[in-house]
């Protein structure tokens, strides 16, 4: 991923970052799914755009995430 985005770093830098995060677990944020959050945070135009994007994946059922 780093190479794809042309981010130069060493293995030592990555290992140090992982070690630092392991020492401070409260700094690691996990995204928790919250039902209805998109409807609250996104405008109608943004929601409509997401629904339009689902058309690129005709075989995927987006109903479980209320985008169908």
VODO-962439 format. One record per residue: residue number from 1; x, y, z of N, C-alpha, C, O in turn; residue in three letters; chain. Coordinates in Angstrom, 3 decimals. Each point is the difference from the previous one (the first is absolute). Example, Ala and Ser with C-alpha at 12.3 -4.5 7.8 and 13.67 -1.06 7.14 Angstrom:
BEGIN
+-----+----------+----------+----------+----------+----------+----------+----------+----------+----------+----------+----------+----------+--------+--------+
: num :      n_u :      n_v :      n_w :     ca_u :     ca_v :     ca_w :      c_u :      c_v :      c_w :      o_u :      o_v :      o_w : residu : chaine :
+-----+----------+----------+----------+----------+----------+----------+----------+----------+----------+----------+----------+----------+--------+--------+
:   1 :   13.190 :   -5.690 :    7.800 :   -0.890 :    1.190 :    0.000 :    0.900 :    1.200 :    0.000 :    1.036 :   -0.019 :    0.665 :    Ala :      A :
:   2 :   -1.386 :    1.069 :   -1.385 :    0.820 :    1.190 :    0.060 :   -0.770 :    1.090 :    0.730 :    0.509 :    1.108 :    0.169 :    Ser :      A :
+-----+----------+----------+----------+----------+----------+----------+----------+----------+----------+----------+----------+----------+--------+--------+
// end
This chain:
BEGIN
+-----+----------+----------+----------+----------+----------+----------+----------+----------+----------+----------+----------+----------+--------+--------+
: num :      n_u :      n_v :      n_w :     ca_u :     ca_v :     ca_w :      c_u :      c_v :      c_w :      o_u :      o_v :      o_w : residu : chaine :
+-----+----------+----------+----------+----------+----------+----------+----------+----------+----------+----------+----------+----------+--------+--------+
:   1 :    0.832 :   -1.178 :    0.000 :   -0.832 :    1.178 :    0.000 :    0.883 :    1.250 :    0.000 :   -0.275 :    0.958 :   -0.722 :    Unk :      A :
:   2 :    1.304 :   -0.970 :    1.510 :    0.883 :    1.161 :    0.053 :    0.661 :    0.255 :   -1.355 :    0.091 :    1.144 :   -0.444 :    Unk :      A :
:   3 :    0.365 :   -2.204 :   -0.204 :    0.631 :    0.152 :   -1.313 :   -0.994 :    0.545 :   -1.023 :    0.349 :    0.850 :   -0.819 :    Unk :      A :
:   4 :   -1.574 :   -1.334 :    0.868 :   -1.030 :    0.465 :   -0.934 :   -0.202 :    1.501 :    0.116 :   -0.208 :    0.682 :   -1.003 :    Unk :      A :
:   5 :    0.269 :   -0.169 :    2.222 :   -0.207 :    1.430 :    0.233 :    1.305 :    0.792 :    0.042 :    0.025 :    1.164 :    0.400 :    Unk :      A :
:   6 :    1.061 :   -1.820 :   -0.820 :    1.321 :    0.632 :   -0.039 :    0.394 :    0.599 :    1.345 :    0.502 :    1.122 :    0.066 :    Unk :      A :
:   7 :   -0.734 :   -1.879 :    1.007 :    0.401 :    0.431 :    1.345 :    1.247 :   -0.786 :    0.367 :   -0.044 :   -1.219 :    0.166 :    Unk :      A :
:   8 :    1.144 :    1.924 :   -0.042 :    1.272 :   -0.647 :    0.317 :    0.123 :   -0.148 :    1.515 :   -0.138 :    0.972 :    0.742 :    Unk :      A :
:   9 :    0.394 :   -2.183 :   -0.299 :    0.229 :   -0.267 :    1.418 :    0.775 :   -1.298 :    0.125 :    0.070 :   -0.793 :   -0.939 :    Unk :      A :
:  10 :    0.504 :    0.589 :    2.095 :    0.784 :   -1.214 :    0.204 :   -0.790 :   -1.001 :    0.838 :   -0.983 :    0.354 :    0.652 :    Unk :      A :
:  11 :    1.422 :   -1.585 :   -0.679 :   -0.616 :   -1.022 :    0.848 :    0.135 :    0.375 :    1.475 :   -0.903 :   -0.254 :    0.797 :    Unk :      A :
:  12 :    2.030 :    0.855 :   -0.443 :    0.206 :    0.420 :    1.390 :   -1.011 :    1.061 :    0.418 :   -0.514 :   -0.034 :    1.118 :    Unk :      A :
:  13 :    0.228 :    0.980 :   -2.020 :   -0.999 :    1.033 :    0.303 :   -1.381 :   -0.623 :    0.207 :   -0.740 :    0.399 :    0.899 :    Unk :      A :
:  14 :    0.403 :   -1.373 :   -1.732 :   -1.298 :   -0.664 :    0.120 :   -0.066 :   -0.782 :    1.306 :   -1.004 :    0.062 :    0.709 :    Unk :      A :
:  15 :    2.067 :   -0.799 :   -0.386 :    0.036 :   -0.766 :    1.246 :   -0.107 :    0.924 :    1.211 :   -0.683 :   -0.327 :    0.970 :    Unk :      A :
:  16 :    1.347 :    1.470 :   -1.019 :   -0.062 :    0.957 :    1.105 :   -1.413 :    0.549 :    0.164 :   -0.471 :    0.176 :    1.123 :    Unk :      A :
:  17 :   -0.199 :    0.094 :   -2.227 :   -1.372 :    0.515 :    0.068 :   -0.938 :   -1.041 :    0.603 :   -0.856 :    0.339 :    0.817 :    Unk :      A :
:  18 :    1.008 :   -1.601 :   -1.210 :   -0.830 :   -1.080 :    0.548 :    0.255 :   -0.134 :    1.496 :   -0.943 :   -0.127 :    0.782 :    Unk :      A :
:  19 :    2.190 :    0.152 :   -0.387 :    0.352 :   -0.106 :    1.426 :   -0.611 :    1.148 :    0.790 :   -0.542 :   -0.205 :    1.086 :    Unk :      A :
:  20 :    0.630 :    1.400 :   -1.628 :   -0.568 :    1.188 :    0.660 :   -1.510 :   -0.147 :    0.183 :   -0.531 :    0.332 :    1.059 :    Unk :      A :
:  21 :   -0.151 :   -0.822 :   -2.072 :   -1.452 :   -0.179 :    0.096 :   -0.375 :   -1.105 :    0.976 :   -1.014 :    0.092 :    0.691 :    Unk :      A :
:  22 :    1.831 :   -1.132 :   -0.635 :   -0.271 :   -1.086 :    0.948 :    0.120 :    0.489 :    1.438 :   -0.699 :   -0.499 :    0.882 :    Unk :      A :
:  23 :    1.565 :    1.456 :   -0.637 :    0.167 :    0.553 :    1.344 :   -1.138 :    0.932 :    0.375 :   -0.283 :    0.194 :    1.183 :    Unk :      A :
:  24 :   -0.369 :    0.383 :   -2.176 :   -1.071 :    0.964 :    0.245 :   -1.273 :   -0.431 :   -0.732 :   -0.396 :    0.641 :   -0.973 :    Unk :      A :
:  25 :   -0.248 :   -1.719 :    1.429 :   -1.159 :   -0.525 :   -0.731 :   -1.164 :    0.988 :   -0.103 :   -0.820 :   -0.116 :   -0.910 :    Unk :      A :
:  26 :    0.734 :    1.073 :    1.813 :   -1.107 :    0.968 :   -0.073 :    0.124 :    0.907 :   -1.215 :   -0.982 :    0.608 :   -0.425 :    Unk :      A :
:  27 :    2.180 :   -0.515 :   -0.137 :    0.198 :    0.847 :   -1.179 :   -0.462 :   -0.676 :   -1.282 :   -0.135 :    0.652 :   -1.035 :    Unk :      A :
:  28 :   -0.106 :   -1.954 :    1.101 :   -0.464 :   -0.736 :   -1.174 :   -1.518 :    0.087 :   -0.030 :   -0.685 :   -0.493 :    0.896 :    Unk :      A :
:  29 :    0.173 :    1.127 :   -1.942 :   -1.444 :    0.169 :   -0.119 :   -0.576 :   -1.064 :   -0.918 :    0.506 :   -0.218 :   -1.100 :    Unk :      A :
:  30 :   -1.545 :   -0.432 :    1.544 :   -0.689 :   -0.983 :   -0.819 :   -1.295 :    0.618 :   -0.504 :   -0.722 :    0.654 :    0.753 :    Unk :      A :
:  31 :    0.440 :   -0.864 :   -2.016 :   -1.246 :    0.501 :   -0.552 :   -1.111 :   -0.964 :    0.371 :    0.050 :   -1.180 :   -0.345 :    Unk :      A :
:  32 :   -1.034 :    1.677 :    1.035 :   -1.130 :   -0.830 :    0.386 :   -1.193 :    0.361 :   -0.874 :   -0.360 :    1.169 :   -0.136 :    Unk :      A :
:  33 :   -0.240 :   -2.189 :   -0.448 :   -1.178 :    0.237 :   -0.812 :   -1.169 :    0.433 :    0.858 :   -0.312 :   -0.633 :    1.008 :    Unk :      A :
:  34 :   -0.328 :    1.708 :   -1.409 :   -1.146 :    0.522 :    0.733 :   -1.148 :    0.147 :   -0.994 :    0.102 :    0.752 :   -0.970 :    Unk :      A :
:  35 :   -1.179 :   -1.464 :    1.213 :   -1.153 :    0.065 :   -0.901 :   -0.526 :    1.426 :   -0.087 :   -0.211 :    0.659 :    1.019 :    Unk :      A :
:  36 :    0.004 :   -0.193 :   -2.241 :   -0.589 :    1.306 :   -0.222 :    0.984 :    1.152 :   -0.012 :   -0.397 :    1.141 :   -0.237 :    Unk :      A :
:  37 :    1.663 :   -1.405 :    0.483 :    0.982 :    1.088 :    0.048 :    0.109 :    0.717 :   -1.350 :    0.098 :    1.226 :   -0.044 :    Unk :      A :
:  38 :   -0.114 :   -1.979 :   -1.041 :    0.094 :    0.627 :   -1.318 :   -1.158 :    0.933 :   -0.274 :    0.186 :    1.081 :   -0.559 :    Unk :      A :
:  39 :   -1.385 :   -1.492 :    0.949 :   -1.178 :    0.841 :   -0.215 :    0.094 :    1.289 :    0.802 :   -0.508 :    1.040 :   -0.420 :    Unk :      A :
:  40 :    1.154 :   -1.112 :    1.567 :    0.132 :    1.192 :    0.847 :    1.112 :    0.926 :   -0.480 :   -0.133 :    1.222 :    0.078 :    Unk :      A :
:  41 :    1.230 :   -1.794 :   -0.575 :    1.177 :    0.799 :   -0.319 :    0.106 :    0.425 :   -1.457 :    0.652 :    0.998 :   -0.306 :    Unk :      A :
:  42 :   -1.283 :   -1.741 :   -0.597 :    0.118 :    0.311 :   -1.420 :   -1.212 :    0.778 :   -0.493 :   -1.125 :   -0.220 :    0.447 :    Unk :      A :
:  43 :    1.379 :    1.132 :   -1.374 :   -1.104 :    0.743 :   -0.609 :   -0.765 :   -0.934 :   -0.935 :    0.476 :   -1.084 :   -0.335 :    Unk :      A :
:  44 :   -1.656 :    1.514 :   -0.077 :   -0.788 :   -0.811 :   -0.947 :    0.766 :   -0.197 :   -1.296 :   -0.057 :   -1.074 :   -0.599 :    Unk :      A :
:  45 :    0.770 :    2.099 :    0.164 :    0.777 :   -0.091 :   -1.237 :    1.116 :   -1.040 :    0.148 :    0.240 :   -0.779 :   -0.923 :    Unk :      A :
:  46 :    0.437 :    0.759 :    2.063 :    1.059 :   -0.973 :    0.242 :   -0.574 :   -1.416 :    0.055 :    0.596 :   -0.932 :   -0.540 :    Unk :      A :
:  47 :   -1.730 :    0.769 :    1.179 :   -0.634 :   -1.311 :    0.084 :   -0.393 :   -0.487 :   -1.393 :    0.192 :   -1.171 :   -0.329 :    Unk :      A :
:  48 :   -0.738 :    2.065 :   -0.482 :   -0.397 :   -0.365 :   -1.364 :    1.219 :   -0.414 :   -0.817 :   -0.081 :   -0.920 :   -0.813 :    Unk :      A :
:  49 :    1.202 :    1.592 :    1.022 :    1.222 :   -0.344 :   -0.727 :    0.472 :   -1.408 :    0.368 :    0.440 :   -0.758 :   -0.864 :    Unk :      A :
:  50 :   -0.535 :    0.416 :    2.140 :    0.369 :   -1.352 :    0.416 :   -0.884 :   -1.040 :   -0.666 :    0.486 :   -1.033 :   -0.461 :    Unk :      A :
:  51 :   -1.771 :    1.300 :    0.412 :   -0.919 :   -0.933 :   -0.642 :    0.361 :   -0.143 :   -1.477 :   -0.051 :   -1.105 :   -0.539 :    Unk :      A :
:  52 :    0.409 :    2.192 :   -0.115 :    0.415 :   -0.066 :   -1.404 :    1.239 :   -0.871 :   -0.164 :    0.107 :   -0.749 :   -0.971 :    Unk :      A :
:  53 :    0.824 :    0.840 :    1.908 :    1.223 :   -0.793 :   -0.081 :   -0.277 :   -1.494 :    0.094 :    0.754 :   -0.805 :   -0.545 :    Unk :      A :
:  54 :   -1.820 :    0.432 :    1.226 :   -0.314 :   -1.423 :    0.134 :   -0.351 :   -0.619 :   -1.351 :    0.082 :   -1.219 :   -0.156 :    Unk :      A :
:  55 :   -0.465 :    2.021 :   -0.800 :   -0.380 :   -0.515 :   -1.317 :    1.181 :   -0.584 :   -0.755 :   -0.185 :   -0.734 :   -0.970 :    Unk :      A :
:  56 :    1.399 :    1.053 :    1.405 :    1.189 :   -0.593 :   -0.613 :    0.165 :   -1.461 :    0.420 :    0.810 :   -0.724 :   -0.580 :    Unk :      A :
:  57 :   -1.569 :    0.292 :    1.580 :    0.098 :   -1.356 :    0.540 :   -1.373 :   -0.665 :   -0.022 :   -0.597 :   -0.215 :    1.054 :    Unk :      A :
:  58 :    0.091 :   -0.113 :   -2.243 :   -1.368 :   -0.509 :   -0.118 :   -0.243 :   -1.335 :    0.705 :   -1.145 :   -0.326 :    0.315 :    Unk :      A :
:  59 :    2.191 :   -0.445 :   -0.066 :   -0.181 :   -1.308 :    0.652 :    0.073 :    0.070 :    1.528 :   -0.202 :   -1.006 :    0.680 :    Unk :      A :
:  60 :    0.488 :    2.182 :   -0.150 :    0.129 :    0.146 :    1.456 :   -1.321 :    0.496 :    0.576 :   -0.595 :    0.953 :   -0.503 :    Unk :      A :
:  61 :    0.148 :   -1.612 :    1.562 :   -1.228 :    0.400 :    0.691 :    0.360 :    1.013 :    1.082 :    0.592 :   -0.361 :    1.018 :    Unk :      A :
:  62 :   -0.938 :    1.598 :   -1.229 :    0.300 :    1.060 :    0.958 :   -1.123 :    0.223 :    0.997 :    0.097 :    0.896 :    0.839 :    Unk :      A :
:  63 :   -1.154 :   -1.680 :   -0.908 :   -1.111 :    0.151 :    0.940 :    0.427 :   -0.117 :    1.481 :   -0.485 :    0.768 :    0.831 :    Unk :      A :
:  64 :    1.377 :   -1.707 :   -0.492 :    0.383 :   -0.103 :    1.417 :    0.584 :    1.284 :    0.590 :   -0.072 :    0.221 :    1.208 :    Unk :      A :
:  65 :    0.654 :    0.630 :   -2.073 :    0.533 :    1.266 :    0.501 :   -0.878 :    1.172 :   -0.453 :    0.425 :    1.156 :    0.005 :    Unk :      A :
:  66 :   -1.645 :   -1.484 :   -0.389 :   -1.018 :    0.979 :   -0.373 :    0.435 :    0.915 :   -1.146 :   -0.257 :    1.204 :    0.018 :    Unk :      A :
:  67 :    0.912 :   -1.790 :   -1.002 :    0.380 :    0.756 :   -1.201 :   -0.575 :   -0.630 :   -1.263 :    0.519 :    0.215 :   -1.095 :    Unk :      A :
:  68 :   -1.563 :   -0.973 :    1.241 :   -0.523 :   -0.691 :   -1.160 :   -1.192 :    0.609 :   -0.626 :   -0.511 :   -0.522 :   -0.991 :    Unk :      A :
+-----+----------+----------+----------+----------+----------+----------+----------+----------+----------+----------+----------+----------+--------+--------+
// end
